[in-house]
Amino acid sequence: MTGQTKRIIVTGSAGVLGNAVARGLVEAGHAVAGIDRVTDERLPAAVHQCIADDLADPTLAARAVEEARSKLGGVDGLVHLVGGFEWVPVQDSSLATWRSLFSINVETAFSTIMSTLPNLGDGASILCVSAAATASAGAGMGPYTAAKSGVSRLVEALSAELKPRKIRINAIMPSIIDTPRNRADMPDADPSDWTSPAAIADVVAFLLSDQARAINGASIPVTNSGG
């Protein structure tokens, strides 16, 4: 790609971060298609909204990606924001817990990326979401950080495998994002230490841009407060 308008798919577009990312990309002049389980009236009218009940299902992921590709007329980039979190000590967890977190974090990334790759031209870019907590799993963070570590390893492997096509893939690693849900779940915490969705969206836009062409296979912390 050469710095012109890009056609970008954003999954998880109905979420707070997805809304900020899609909005930022549209304001930067890009064409955007959002994929989520529901539509979101808060999104700019320019965003083409597509429905997928479960992106971990390869058939549903392929169907949604094809709809997005058709509406955009092609695909130059993918931002995969779908994921999930659960705080649970290992001794209180079950295999179902681990499988659920693996599915919503790793399987959705795998199925969406595999569905998108045939539509990407040389020089395209992909971005996923890992987590800052993968550096060291604290109490209650074992299943979640194991799943997000899987996302980072997927990104690293694909960054090497996709080099012949000059397709870049990176991950961002947020800590706590300043969202209404997190404020409600942690009423005693100080949100001034959290990162705003808008600040993270700026990083996403940069990593998709040609200015970030030297960055590939990286997992980049996006944890600064006051964004």
SULDA-V267199 format. One record per pair of residues at least 12 apart in sequence whose C-alpha atoms are under 10 Angstrom apart, sorted by the first residue. I is the first residue (numbers start at 1). J is the second residue. D is the distance in Angstrom with one decimal. If there is no record, write none. Layout:
{{I | J | D} {I | J | D}}
This chain:
{{1 | 76 | 7.7} {1 | 77 | 9.8} {1 | 121 | 8.6} {1 | 122 | 7.8} {1 | 123 | 5.4} {1 | 124 | 6.5} {1 | 125 | 9.1} {1 | 166 | 10.0} {1 | 167 | 10.0} {1 | 208 | 10.0} {1 | 209 | 8.6} {1 | 210 | 7.0} {1 | 213 | 9.7} {2 | 123 | 8.7} {2 | 209 | 8.9} {2 | 210 | 6.6} {2 | 211 | 9.8} {3 | 208 | 9.9} {3 | 209 | 6.8} {3 | 210 | 5.7} {3 | 211 | 8.2} {4 | 29 | 8.8} {4 | 30 | 8.4} {4 | 209 | 9.4} {4 | 210 | 9.2} {5 | 25 | 9.8} {5 | 26 | 9.8} {5 | 28 | 8.5} {5 | 29 | 6.1} {5 | 30 | 4.9} {5 | 31 | 7.0} {5 | 76 | 9.3} {5 | 209 | 10.0} {6 | 25 | 9.1} {6 | 26 | 9.9} {6 | 28 | 9.8} {6 | 29 | 8.1} {6 | 30 | 5.1} {6 | 31 | 6.1} {6 | 32 | 8.3} {6 | 72 | 9.5} {6 | 74 | 9.3} {6 | 75 | 7.7} {6 | 76 | 5.7} {6 | 77 | 7.2} {6 | 124 | 9.2} {6 | 208 | 9.1} {6 | 209 | 8.9} {7 | 25 | 9.7} {7 | 29 | 9.8} {7 | 30 | 6.2} {7 | 31 | 4.7} {7 | 32 | 5.9} {7 | 33 | 7.9} {7 | 68 | 9.7} {7 | 69 | 8.5} {7 | 71 | 9.8} {7 | 72 | 6.1} {7 | 73 | 7.9} {7 | 74 | 6.6} {7 | 75 | 5.1} {7 | 76 | 5.1} {7 | 77 | 6.4} {7 | 78 | 8.8} {7 | 124 | 9.9} {8 | 22 | 8.9} {8 | 25 | 8.4} {8 | 26 | 9.6} {8 | 30 | 7.3} {8 | 31 | 6.2} {8 | 32 | 4.9} {8 | 33 | 6.4} {8 | 34 | 8.6} {8 | 68 | 9.0} {8 | 69 | 8.9} {8 | 72 | 8.0} {8 | 74 | 8.7} {8 | 75 | 5.9} {8 | 76 | 5.8} {8 | 77 | 4.6} {8 | 78 | 5.6} {8 | 79 | 7.3} {8 | 124 | 9.7} {8 | 125 | 9.3} {8 | 126 | 9.4} {8 | 208 | 9.1} {9 | 22 | 8.8} {9 | 31 | 8.6} {9 | 32 | 5.8} {9 | 33 | 4.9} {9 | 34 | 5.8} {9 | 35 | 7.4} {9 | 47 | 9.7} {9 | 48 | 9.3} {9 | 49 | 9.8} {9 | 50 | 9.9} {9 | 65 | 7.9} {9 | 68 | 6.9} {9 | 69 | 8.0} {9 | 72 | 8.7} {9 | 74 | 9.8} {9 | 75 | 7.2} {9 | 76 | 8.3} {9 | 77 | 6.3} {9 | 78 | 4.8} {9 | 79 | 6.1} {9 | 80 | 8.0} {9 | 116 | 9.1} {9 | 126 | 9.5} {10 | 22 | 6.7} {10 | 25 | 9.7} {10 | 32 | 7.1} {10 | 33 | 6.2} {10 | 34 | 4.8} {10 | 35 | 6.2} {10 | 36 | 8.8} {10 | 47 | 9.7} {10 | 49 | 9.6} {10 | 68 | 9.5} {10 | 77 | 8.6} {10 | 78 | 6.1} {10 | 79 | 4.7} {10 | 80 | 6.0} {10 | 81 | 7.1} {10 | 82 | 9.1} {10 | 127 | 9.5} {11 | 33 | 8.4} {11 | 34 | 5.7} {11 | 35 | 4.6} {11 | 36 | 6.0} {11 | 37 | 9.5} {11 | 49 | 9.9} {11 | 50 | 9.3} {11 | 51 | 9.8} {11 | 52 | 9.4} {11 | 55 | 8.9} {11 | 64 | 9.8} {11 | 65 | 9.5} {11 | 78 | 8.0} {11 | 79 | 6.3} {11 | 80 | 5.0} {11 | 81 | 5.5} {11 | 82 | 5.9} {11 | 83 | 9.7} {11 | 108 | 9.7} {11 | 109 | 9.6} {11 | 112 | 8.7} {11 | 128 | 9.9} {12 | 34 | 7.2} {12 | 35 | 6.0} {12 | 36 | 5.0} {12 | 37 | 8.0} {12 | 38 | 9.3} {12 | 52 | 9.9} {12 | 55 | 9.9} {12 | 79 | 8.9} {12 | 80 | 7.2} {12 | 81 | 5.3} {12 | 82 | 4.8} {12 | 83 | 8.2} {13 | 32 | 10.0} {13 | 33 | 8.6} {13 | 34 | 5.1} {13 | 35 | 5.9} {13 | 36 | 5.9} {13 | 37 | 9.2} {13 | 38 | 9.0} {13 | 39 | 8.3} {13 | 40 | 7.8} {13 | 43 | 8.1} {13 | 47 | 9.4} {13 | 49 | 8.2} {13 | 50 | 9.4} {13 | 79 | 9.6} {13 | 80 | 9.3} {13 | 81 | 7.8} {13 | 82 | 8.5} {14 | 34 | 7.9} {14 | 35 | 7.9} {14 | 36 | 6.1} {14 | 37 | 8.0} {14 | 38 | 6.8} {14 | 39 | 6.4} {14 | 40 | 5.3} {14 | 41 | 8.7} {14 | 42 | 8.3} {14 | 43 | 7.7} {14 | 49 | 9.2} {14 | 82 | 9.9} {15 | 36 | 8.4} {15 | 38 | 9.8} {15 | 40 | 8.5} {15 | 81 | 8.8} {15 | 82 | 8.8} {15 | 179 | 9.6} {16 | 42 | 9.9} {16 | 177 | 9.4} {16 | 178 | 9.3} {16 | 179 | 6.7} {16 | 180 | 8.5} {16 | 181 | 9.3} {16 | 196 | 9.9} {16 | 197 | 7.0} {16 | 198 | 9.5} {17 | 81 | 7.8} {17 | 82 | 9.9} {17 | 177 | 8.4} {17 | 178 | 9.4} {17 | 179 | 8.3} {17 | 196 | 8.7} {17 | 197 | 5.1} {17 | 198 | 7.7} {17 | 199 | 9.9} {17 | 200 | 7.9} {17 | 201 | 7.3} {18 | 34 | 8.3} {18 | 35 | 9.5} {18 | 36 | 9.4} {18 | 43 | 9.3} {18 | 79 | 9.0} {18 | 80 | 9.1} {18 | 81 | 6.7} {18 | 82 | 8.6} {18 | 197 | 8.5} {18 | 198 | 10.0} {18 | 201 | 8.4} {19 | 34 | 9.0} {19 | 40 | 8.5} {19 | 42 | 7.6} {19 | 43 | 6.1} {19 | 44 | 8.8} {19 | 47 | 10.0} {19 | 197 | 8.7} {19 | 198 | 9.3} {19 | 201 | 9.1} {20 | 43 | 8.8} {20 | 196 | 9.5} {20 | 197 | 6.0} {20 | 198 | 5.6} {20 | 199 | 8.9} {20 | 200 | 8.4} {20 | 201 | 6.0} {20 | 202 | 9.0} {21 | 79 | 8.7} {21 | 81 | 9.4} {21 | 197 | 7.8} {21 | 198 | 7.3} {21 | 199 | 9.5} {21 | 200 | 7.9} {21 | 201 | 4.6} {21 | 202 | 7.7} {21 | 203 | 9.4} {21 | 204 | 7.2} {21 | 205 | 7.6} {22 | 34 | 7.4} {22 | 43 | 7.5} {22 | 44 | 8.1} {22 | 46 | 9.7} {22 | 47 | 7.3} {22 | 79 | 9.4} {22 | 201 | 8.2} {22 | 205 | 9.5} {23 | 42 | 9.5} {23 | 43 | 6.8} {23 | 44 | 6.4} {23 | 45 | 9.9} {23 | 46 | 9.2} {23 | 47 | 8.2} {23 | 198 | 9.3} {23 | 201 | 8.7} {24 | 44 | 9.9} {24 | 198 | 7.8} {24 | 201 | 6.6} {24 | 202 | 7.3} {24 | 204 | 9.3} {24 | 205 | 7.5} {25 | 47 | 9.7} {25 | 201 | 8.3} {25 | 202 | 8.9} {25 | 204 | 9.0} {25 | 205 | 6.5} {25 | 206 | 10.0} {25 | 208 | 9.7} {26 | 43 | 10.0} {26 | 44 | 7.8} {26 | 45 | 9.8} {26 | 46 | 7.3} {26 | 47 | 7.5} {27 | 44 | 9.3} {27 | 46 | 9.8} {28 | 205 | 8.5} {30 | 46 | 9.7} {30 | 47 | 9.8} {30 | 205 | 10.0} {31 | 46 | 7.6} {31 | 47 | 7.3} {31 | 48 | 8.6} {31 | 71 | 9.6} {31 | 72 | 6.8} {31 | 73 | 9.6} {31 | 75 | 9.4} {31 | 76 | 9.7} {32 | 44 | 9.8} {32 | 46 | 7.4} {32 | 47 | 5.2} {32 | 48 | 6.4} {32 | 49 | 8.8} {32 | 68 | 8.6} {32 | 69 | 9.9} {32 | 71 | 9.2} {32 | 72 | 7.2} {32 | 75 | 9.4} {32 | 77 | 9.5} {32 | 78 | 9.8} {33 | 46 | 8.6} {33 | 47 | 5.4} {33 | 48 | 4.4} {33 | 49 | 5.8} {33 | 50 | 7.2} {33 | 65 | 9.2} {33 | 67 | 9.0} {33 | 68 | 5.6} {33 | 69 | 8.0} {33 | 70 | 9.8} {33 | 71 | 7.4} {33 | 72 | 6.9} {33 | 75 | 9.5} {33 | 78 | 9.7} {34 | 47 | 6.5} {34 | 48 | 6.0} {34 | 49 | 4.8} {34 | 50 | 6.0} {34 | 51 | 8.4} {34 | 64 | 9.5} {34 | 65 | 9.6} {34 | 68 | 7.5} {34 | 79 | 9.5} {35 | 47 | 10.0} {35 | 48 | 8.6} {35 | 49 | 6.0} {35 | 50 | 4.8} {35 | 51 | 5.7} {35 | 52 | 6.5} {35 | 53 | 9.5} {35 | 55 | 9.1} {35 | 61 | 9.3} {35 | 64 | 6.9} {35 | 65 | 8.0} {35 | 67 | 9.5} {35 | 68 | 7.7} {35 | 80 | 9.4} {35 | 81 | 9.8} {35 | 82 | 9.3} {36 | 49 | 7.8} {36 | 50 | 6.6} {36 | 51 | 5.3} {36 | 52 | 5.7} {36 | 53 | 7.3} {36 | 54 | 8.6} {36 | 55 | 8.7} {36 | 64 | 9.1} {36 | 81 | 9.9} {36 | 82 | 8.3} {37 | 49 | 10.0} {37 | 50 | 8.3} {37 | 51 | 5.3} {37 | 52 | 5.1} {37 | 53 | 4.9} {37 | 54 | 7.4} {37 | 55 | 9.1} {38 | 50 | 8.2} {38 | 51 | 6.1} {38 | 52 | 8.0} {38 | 53 | 8.3} {39 | 51 | 7.1} {47 | 71 | 9.9} {47 | 72 | 9.7} {48 | 67 | 9.5} {48 | 68 | 7.3} {48 | 71 | 6.9} {48 | 72 | 7.9} {49 | 64 | 9.8} {49 | 67 | 9.3} {49 | 68 | 7.8} {49 | 71 | 9.2} {50 | 63 | 9.6} {50 | 64 | 6.3} {50 | 65 | 8.4} {50 | 66 | 9.8} {50 | 67 | 6.9} {50 | 68 | 6.5} {50 | 71 | 9.4} {51 | 63 | 9.3} {51 | 64 | 6.5} {51 | 65 | 9.7} {51 | 67 | 9.1} {51 | 68 | 9.6} {52 | 64 | 5.9} {52 | 65 | 9.1} {54 | 82 | 10.0} {54 | 103 | 9.7} {54 | 104 | 8.6} {54 | 107 | 9.9} {54 | 108 | 7.7} {54 | 111 | 10.0} {55 | 82 | 8.4} {55 | 103 | 9.2} {55 | 104 | 8.1} {55 | 105 | 9.9} {55 | 107 | 7.8} {55 | 108 | 4.8} {55 | 109 | 7.9} {55 | 110 | 9.0} {55 | 111 | 6.6} {55 | 112 | 6.4} {56 | 82 | 9.9} {56 | 102 | 9.7} {56 | 103 | 6.2} {56 | 104 | 6.6} {56 | 105 | 8.6} {56 | 106 | 8.2} {56 | 107 | 4.9} {56 | 108 | 4.0} {56 | 109 | 7.5} {56 | 110 | 7.7} {56 | 111 | 5.9} {56 | 112 | 7.7} {57 | 103 | 9.4} {57 | 107 | 8.0} {57 | 108 | 7.4} {57 | 110 | 9.8} {57 | 111 | 6.8} {57 | 112 | 8.9} {58 | 107 | 8.9} {58 | 108 | 8.4} {58 | 110 | 8.7} {58 | 111 | 5.1} {58 | 112 | 7.4} {58 | 113 | 10.0} {58 | 114 | 8.4} {58 | 115 | 7.5} {59 | 111 | 8.5} {59 | 112 | 9.9} {59 | 115 | 8.9} {60 | 111 | 9.0} {60 | 112 | 9.2} {60 | 115 | 9.7} {61 | 108 | 8.0} {61 | 109 | 9.8} {61 | 110 | 9.7} {61 | 111 | 6.2} {61 | 112 | 5.5} {61 | 113 | 9.0} {61 | 114 | 9.0} {61 | 115 | 6.6} {61 | 116 | 9.0} {62 | 111 | 7.7} {62 | 112 | 7.1} {62 | 113 | 9.4} {62 | 114 | 8.3} {62 | 115 | 5.0} {62 | 116 | 7.7} {63 | 115 | 8.5} {64 | 112 | 8.9} {64 | 115 | 9.0} {64 | 116 | 9.9} {65 | 78 | 9.8} {65 | 112 | 7.4} {65 | 113 | 9.3} {65 | 114 | 10.0} {65 | 115 | 6.5} {65 | 116 | 6.4} {65 | 119 | 9.1} {66 | 115 | 8.1} {66 | 116 | 8.2} {66 | 119 | 8.7} {68 | 116 | 9.9} {69 | 116 | 8.7} {69 | 119 | 7.7} {69 | 120 | 9.9} {74 | 119 | 6.9} {74 | 120 | 7.8} {74 | 121 | 9.0} {75 | 116 | 8.0} {75 | 117 | 9.3} {75 | 118 | 9.7} {75 | 119 | 6.1} {75 | 120 | 5.7} {75 | 121 | 7.8} {75 | 124 | 8.2} {75 | 125 | 9.7} {76 | 116 | 9.7} {76 | 119 | 8.3} {76 | 120 | 5.9} {76 | 121 | 6.8} {76 | 122 | 8.8} {76 | 123 | 8.0} {76 | 124 | 5.0} {76 | 125 | 6.8} {76 | 126 | 8.8} {76 | 167 | 9.7} {76 | 208 | 9.2} {77 | 116 | 8.9} {77 | 117 | 9.7} {77 | 119 | 9.7} {77 | 120 | 7.4} {77 | 121 | 9.3} {77 | 123 | 9.3} {77 | 124 | 5.6} {77 | 125 | 4.9} {77 | 126 | 5.6} {77 | 127 | 8.1} {77 | 167 | 9.3} {77 | 168 | 9.5} {77 | 169 | 9.6} {77 | 208 | 7.0} {77 | 209 | 9.5} {78 | 112 | 8.9} {78 | 113 | 7.8} {78 | 116 | 7.6} {78 | 117 | 9.3} {78 | 120 | 9.1} {78 | 124 | 8.5} {78 | 125 | 6.6} {78 | 126 | 4.7} {78 | 127 | 6.2} {78 | 128 | 8.4} {78 | 169 | 9.2} {78 | 208 | 8.6} {79 | 109 | 9.8} {79 | 112 | 9.9} {79 | 113 | 9.5} {79 | 125 | 8.6} {79 | 126 | 5.9} {79 | 127 | 4.8} {79 | 128 | 6.1} {79 | 129 | 8.6} {79 | 169 | 9.8} {79 | 170 | 9.8} {79 | 171 | 9.5} {79 | 204 | 8.0} {79 | 205 | 9.6} {79 | 208 | 8.6} {80 | 105 | 9.8} {80 | 108 | 8.5} {80 | 109 | 6.6} {80 | 110 | 9.9} {80 | 112 | 7.7} {80 | 113 | 8.2} {80 | 126 | 7.8} {80 | 127 | 6.1} {80 | 128 | 4.9} {80 | 129 | 6.9} {80 | 171 | 9.4} {81 | 105 | 9.1} {81 | 108 | 9.5} {81 | 109 | 8.6} {81 | 127 | 8.3} {81 | 128 | 6.2} {81 | 129 | 5.9} {81 | 130 | 9.3} {81 | 172 | 9.9} {82 | 104 | 7.2} {82 | 105 | 6.9} {82 | 106 | 9.6} {82 | 108 | 7.1} {82 | 109 | 7.7} {82 | 112 | 9.9} {82 | 128 | 8.6} {82 | 129 | 8.0} {83 | 101 | 8.1} {83 | 102 | 9.2} {83 | 103 | 8.8} {83 | 104 | 5.2} {83 | 105 | 4.5} {83 | 106 | 8.1} {83 | 107 | 9.6} {83 | 108 | 7.7} {83 | 109 | 8.5} {83 | 128 | 9.6} {83 | 129 | 7.8} {83 | 130 | 9.0} {83 | 147 | 9.6} {83 | 148 | 8.8} {84 | 100 | 8.8} {84 | 101 | 6.4} {84 | 102 | 9.0} {84 | 103 | 9.2} {84 | 104 | 5.9} {84 | 105 | 6.3} {84 | 144 | 8.1} {84 | 147 | 9.4} {84 | 148 | 9.4} {85 | 100 | 9.9} {85 | 101 | 7.1} {85 | 104 | 9.0} {85 | 105 | 8.8} {85 | 141 | 9.1} {85 | 143 | 9.0} {85 | 144 | 6.1} {85 | 145 | 9.1} {85 | 147 | 9.5} {85 | 148 | 9.5} {86 | 98 | 9.8} {86 | 100 | 9.7} {86 | 101 | 7.7} {86 | 140 | 8.3} {86 | 141 | 7.8} {86 | 142 | 9.6} {86 | 143 | 7.9} {86 | 144 | 6.4} {86 | 145 | 9.9} {87 | 139 | 8.5} {87 | 140 | 5.0} {87 | 141 | 5.8} {87 | 142 | 8.4} {87 | 143 | 8.2} {87 | 144 | 7.4} {87 | 145 | 10.0} {88 | 139 | 8.0} {88 | 140 | 4.3} {88 | 141 | 6.5} {88 | 142 | 7.7} {88 | 143 | 7.6} {88 | 144 | 8.6} {89 | 138 | 9.2} {89 | 139 | 6.0} {89 | 140 | 3.9} {89 | 141 | 6.9} {89 | 142 | 7.0} {89 | 143 | 8.3} {90 | 139 | 8.1} {90 | 140 | 6.6} {90 | 141 | 8.1} {90 | 142 | 6.2} {90 | 143 | 7.2} {91 | 140 | 9.1} {92 | 140 | 9.0} {93 | 140 | 9.2} {93 | 142 | 9.3} {93 | 143 | 8.1} {94 | 143 | 9.5} {95 | 143 | 9.5} {97 | 143 | 7.2} {97 | 144 | 9.1} {98 | 142 | 8.9} {98 | 143 | 5.4} {98 | 144 | 7.8} {98 | 146 | 8.4} {98 | 147 | 7.8} {99 | 143 | 8.8} {99 | 147 | 8.9} {100 | 143 | 9.3} {100 | 144 | 9.7} {100 | 147 | 9.4} {101 | 143 | 6.9} {101 | 144 | 6.3} {101 | 145 | 9.3} {101 | 146 | 8.7} {101 | 147 | 6.1} {101 | 148 | 8.7} {102 | 143 | 8.2} {102 | 144 | 8.0} {102 | 145 | 9.8} {102 | 146 | 8.0} {102 | 147 | 4.9} {102 | 148 | 8.0} {102 | 149 | 9.9} {102 | 150 | 8.0} {102 | 151 | 9.2} {103 | 147 | 8.3} {104 | 147 | 8.7} {104 | 148 | 10.0} {105 | 128 | 9.7} {105 | 129 | 8.6} {105 | 130 | 8.6} {105 | 144 | 8.8} {105 | 146 | 10.0} {105 | 147 | 6.2} {105 | 148 | 6.6} {105 | 149 | 9.7} {105 | 150 | 8.2} {105 | 151 | 7.0} {106 | 128 | 10.0} {106 | 130 | 9.7} {106 | 146 | 9.9} {106 | 147 | 6.4} {106 | 148 | 7.3} {106 | 149 | 9.0} {106 | 150 | 6.2} {106 | 151 | 5.5} {106 | 152 | 9.3} {106 | 153 | 9.8} {106 | 154 | 8.1} {107 | 147 | 9.6} {107 | 150 | 9.6} {107 | 151 | 9.0} {108 | 151 | 9.9} {109 | 127 | 9.8} {109 | 128 | 7.4} {109 | 129 | 9.0} {109 | 150 | 9.9} {109 | 151 | 7.4} {109 | 154 | 8.6} {109 | 155 | 9.6} {110 | 151 | 8.6} {110 | 154 | 7.9} {110 | 155 | 9.7} {113 | 126 | 8.1} {113 | 127 | 9.7} {113 | 128 | 9.5} {113 | 158 | 9.9} {117 | 162 | 9.5} {117 | 167 | 9.3} {120 | 165 | 9.3} {120 | 167 | 8.2} {121 | 165 | 7.7} {121 | 166 | 8.8} {121 | 167 | 7.9} {122 | 162 | 9.4} {122 | 163 | 9.4} {122 | 164 | 8.6} {122 | 165 | 5.0} {122 | 166 | 5.4} {122 | 167 | 5.9} {122 | 168 | 9.4} {123 | 162 | 9.9} {123 | 163 | 9.4} {123 | 164 | 9.9} {123 | 165 | 6.8} {123 | 166 | 4.8} {123 | 167 | 4.9} {123 | 168 | 7.2} {123 | 210 | 9.0} {123 | 213 | 8.8} {124 | 165 | 8.5} {124 | 166 | 7.2} {124 | 167 | 4.9} {124 | 168 | 6.5} {124 | 169 | 8.8} {124 | 208 | 8.3} {124 | 209 | 9.5} {124 | 210 | 9.5} {124 | 213 | 9.9} {125 | 166 | 8.6} {125 | 167 | 5.4} {125 | 168 | 4.7} {125 | 169 | 5.7} {125 | 170 | 8.2} {125 | 207 | 8.2} {125 | 208 | 5.9} {125 | 209 | 8.3} {125 | 210 | 9.4} {125 | 212 | 9.9} {125 | 213 | 9.1} {125 | 216 | 9.1} {126 | 155 | 9.0} {126 | 158 | 10.0} {126 | 159 | 9.6} {126 | 167 | 7.6} {126 | 168 | 6.2} {126 | 169 | 4.5} {126 | 170 | 6.5} {126 | 171 | 8.5} {126 | 204 | 9.9} {126 | 207 | 8.7} {126 | 208 | 7.3} {126 | 216 | 9.6} {127 | 155 | 8.5} {127 | 168 | 8.4} {127 | 169 | 5.6} {127 | 170 | 5.1} {127 | 171 | 5.4} {127 | 172 | 7.5} {127 | 204 | 7.4} {127 | 205 | 9.8} {127 | 207 | 7.7} {127 | 208 | 7.5} {127 | 216 | 10.0} {127 | 217 | 9.8} {127 | 218 | 9.9} {127 | 219 | 9.7} {128 | 151 | 7.5} {128 | 152 | 8.3} {128 | 154 | 9.5} {128 | 155 | 7.6} {128 | 169 | 7.8} {128 | 170 | 6.4} {128 | 171 | 4.6} {128 | 172 | 6.5} {128 | 173 | 9.0} {128 | 204 | 9.4} {128 | 219 | 9.0} {129 | 148 | 7.8} {129 | 151 | 7.3} {129 | 152 | 8.2} {129 | 155 | 9.7} {129 | 170 | 8.6} {129 | 171 | 5.2} {129 | 172 | 5.1} {129 | 173 | 6.2} {129 | 174 | 7.7} {129 | 219 | 8.6} {129 | 220 | 9.5} {130 | 145 | 8.6} {130 | 147 | 8.6} {130 | 148 | 4.9} {130 | 149 | 6.8} {130 | 150 | 8.3} {130 | 151 | 5.9} {130 | 152 | 6.0} {130 | 153 | 9.6} {130 | 155 | 9.4} {130 | 170 | 9.6} {130 | 171 | 6.0} {130 | 172 | 5.8} {130 | 173 | 4.9} {130 | 174 | 7.3} {130 | 175 | 9.6} {130 | 219 | 7.3} {130 | 220 | 8.8} {130 | 221 | 9.1} {131 | 144 | 9.1} {131 | 145 | 7.3} {131 | 147 | 9.6} {131 | 148 | 6.1} {131 | 149 | 7.8} {131 | 151 | 9.1} {131 | 152 | 8.7} {131 | 171 | 8.8} {131 | 172 | 7.2} {131 | 173 | 4.0} {131 | 174 | 5.2} {131 | 175 | 6.3} {131 | 176 | 9.3} {131 | 219 | 8.7} {131 | 220 | 9.2} {131 | 221 | 7.8} {131 | 222 | 9.0} {131 | 223 | 9.7} {132 | 145 | 8.9} {132 | 148 | 9.1} {132 | 149 | 9.7} {132 | 172 | 8.4} {132 | 173 | 4.6} {132 | 174 | 5.4} {132 | 175 | 5.3} {132 | 176 | 9.0} {132 | 219 | 9.0} {132 | 220 | 8.5} {132 | 221 | 6.1} {132 | 222 | 7.9} {132 | 223 | 7.6} {133 | 145 | 6.3} {133 | 146 | 9.8} {133 | 148 | 8.6} {133 | 149 | 9.2} {133 | 173 | 8.0} {133 | 174 | 8.3} {133 | 175 | 6.8} {133 | 176 | 9.7} {133 | 221 | 9.8} {134 | 146 | 7.3} {134 | 147 | 9.0} {134 | 148 | 6.7} {134 | 149 | 5.9} {134 | 150 | 9.6} {134 | 152 | 9.0} {134 | 173 | 8.5} {134 | 175 | 9.9} {135 | 149 | 8.8} {135 | 173 | 9.9} {148 | 173 | 9.2} {151 | 171 | 8.1} {151 | 219 | 9.7} {152 | 170 | 8.4} {152 | 171 | 6.7} {152 | 172 | 9.1} {152 | 173 | 9.2} {152 | 217 | 8.6} {152 | 218 | 8.4} {152 | 219 | 6.6} {153 | 171 | 10.0} {153 | 217 | 9.2} {153 | 219 | 9.6} {154 | 169 | 9.6} {154 | 170 | 9.8} {154 | 171 | 9.7} {154 | 217 | 9.4} {155 | 168 | 9.4} {155 | 169 | 6.1} {155 | 170 | 6.1} {155 | 171 | 6.8} {155 | 216 | 9.0} {155 | 217 | 5.9} {155 | 218 | 7.8} {155 | 219 | 8.2} {156 | 169 | 8.0} {156 | 170 | 7.8} {156 | 171 | 9.1} {156 | 216 | 8.4} {156 | 217 | 4.8} {156 | 218 | 7.2} {156 | 219 | 8.5} {157 | 169 | 9.6} {157 | 217 | 7.8} {158 | 170 | 9.3} {158 | 216 | 9.6} {158 | 217 | 7.7} {159 | 215 | 9.9} {159 | 216 | 6.1} {159 | 217 | 4.9} {159 | 218 | 8.6} {160 | 216 | 8.6} {160 | 217 | 7.5} {163 | 216 | 9.0} {166 | 213 | 9.5} {166 | 216 | 9.7} {167 | 213 | 9.6} {167 | 216 | 8.6} {168 | 207 | 9.2} {168 | 208 | 8.7} {168 | 212 | 9.4} {168 | 213 | 7.7} {168 | 214 | 8.9} {168 | 215 | 7.5} {168 | 216 | 5.2} {168 | 217 | 7.2} {168 | 218 | 9.6} {169 | 207 | 9.0} {169 | 208 | 9.1} {169 | 215 | 8.4} {169 | 216 | 5.7} {169 | 217 | 5.7} {169 | 218 | 7.8} {169 | 219 | 9.6} {170 | 204 | 9.6} {170 | 207 | 7.7} {170 | 208 | 9.2} {170 | 215 | 7.5} {170 | 216 | 5.8} {170 | 217 | 5.0} {170 | 218 | 5.0} {170 | 219 | 6.0} {170 | 220 | 7.9} {171 | 204 | 9.1} {171 | 207 | 9.2} {171 | 216 | 9.2} {171 | 217 | 7.6} {171 | 218 | 6.2} {171 | 219 | 4.6} {171 | 220 | 6.2} {171 | 221 | 8.8} {172 | 200 | 8.5} {172 | 203 | 8.3} {172 | 204 | 7.9} {172 | 207 | 9.3} {172 | 218 | 8.1} {172 | 219 | 5.4} {172 | 220 | 4.8} {172 | 221 | 5.9} {172 | 222 | 6.4} {172 | 223 | 9.6} {173 | 200 | 9.7} {173 | 218 | 9.9} {173 | 219 | 6.3} {173 | 220 | 5.6} {173 | 221 | 4.4} {173 | 222 | 5.6} {173 | 223 | 7.5} {174 | 194 | 9.4} {174 | 195 | 7.8} {174 | 197 | 9.9} {174 | 200 | 8.1} {174 | 220 | 8.5} {174 | 221 | 6.0} {174 | 222 | 4.8} {174 | 223 | 5.4} {174 | 224 | 9.0} {175 | 193 | 9.8} {175 | 194 | 7.4} {175 | 195 | 7.6} {175 | 221 | 8.0} {175 | 222 | 7.2} {175 | 223 | 5.5} {175 | 224 | 8.9} {175 | 225 | 9.9} {176 | 191 | 8.6} {176 | 193 | 8.3} {176 | 194 | 5.4} {176 | 195 | 6.5} {176 | 196 | 9.0} {176 | 222 | 9.6} {176 | 223 | 7.6} {176 | 224 | 10.0} {176 | 225 | 9.6} {177 | 191 | 8.6} {177 | 193 | 9.3} {177 | 194 | 5.6} {177 | 195 | 5.0} {177 | 196 | 5.9} {177 | 197 | 6.5} {177 | 199 | 9.9} {177 | 200 | 8.8} {177 | 222 | 9.4} {177 | 223 | 8.3} {177 | 225 | 9.3} {178 | 191 | 6.4} {178 | 192 | 8.4} {178 | 193 | 8.8} {178 | 194 | 5.5} {178 | 195 | 5.6} {178 | 196 | 5.1} {178 | 197 | 6.7} {178 | 198 | 9.7} {178 | 225 | 9.3} {178 | 227 | 9.7} {179 | 191 | 9.2} {179 | 194 | 9.2} {179 | 195 | 9.1} {179 | 196 | 7.6} {179 | 197 | 7.6} {182 | 194 | 9.8} {191 | 225 | 8.6} {191 | 226 | 9.3} {192 | 225 | 6.4} {192 | 226 | 6.4} {192 | 227 | 9.4} {193 | 223 | 8.7} {193 | 224 | 7.7} {193 | 225 | 4.9} {193 | 226 | 7.1} {193 | 227 | 9.7} {194 | 223 | 7.2} {194 | 224 | 7.2} {194 | 225 | 5.0} {194 | 226 | 7.3} {194 | 227 | 8.4} {195 | 222 | 7.5} {195 | 223 | 5.9} {195 | 224 | 5.9} {195 | 225 | 4.8} {195 | 226 | 6.6} {195 | 227 | 5.8} {196 | 222 | 9.7} {196 | 223 | 9.2} {196 | 224 | 8.9} {196 | 225 | 7.5} {196 | 226 | 7.4} {196 | 227 | 5.4} {197 | 227 | 8.3} {198 | 227 | 7.3} {199 | 222 | 8.4} {199 | 223 | 9.6} {199 | 224 | 8.8} {199 | 225 | 9.1} {199 | 226 | 8.7} {199 | 227 | 5.0} {200 | 221 | 9.8} {200 | 222 | 6.4} {200 | 223 | 8.7} {200 | 224 | 9.4} {200 | 227 | 8.1} {201 | 222 | 10.0} {202 | 227 | 9.8} {203 | 220 | 9.4} {203 | 222 | 7.8} {204 | 222 | 9.8} {207 | 220 | 10.0}}
